[in-house]
Amino acid sequence: MKKFYTMENFLKSGYYNIPRLILDSERSSCDKTALRARILRYFYEKVYFAKGEVMFNGRRYLCFRGEFIASQRELAEYFNLDRQQWTRIIAEFTSENILKIERVRGGSRFSIVAYDCIVGKKSAQYKQANGGDKAAEEAAPKAKKPKLGVMVENYYPEHHVKGCDIPPIEIDYTKIPPRKDLQEKKW
């Protein structure tokens, strides 16, 4: 029997890159916020990570990274929403520049705005506009030296959220009872 949980399988399986705000908002006590977070999480899970052809309603479409094609009616049913509620939520996402939507025959092409920035990879369009892979590498910021001896590949300080610094741990040694084994060694 082949093992499922091996490091090789983890590395080959791909991954989702979902902003923490979405994951944290899913547990919100506000039903409206939690619903919007669930919808966005679904979109981040469904978008394609690489450019490729997609078959939808018997037609072939080209999808880039950060895009997927689906029926809005089916998505509304999936989230137990009527058409007006779904349209209102999607209109909010487009007005807030989170999504772009393009009509295709029998459905819609959903594009997550700035998907490549969130994933951390330069898009094909960016590379083409800036002179290819070599120019994109030169234009990208270089990784800085890691702090505190922590070896992290591609360490960028801008990946850390402002205001989320971990405070130093302060220990009051007077409140810790002495260990008996250390007291015995002193005698």
Helices and strands as residue ranges (DSSP letters): H 7-12, H 20-25, H 31-46, E 52-56, E 59-63, E 67-70, H 72-78, H 83-95, E 99-104, E 107-112, H 115-119, H 124-129, H 132-139, G 147-149, G 157-159, G 173-175, H 180-186
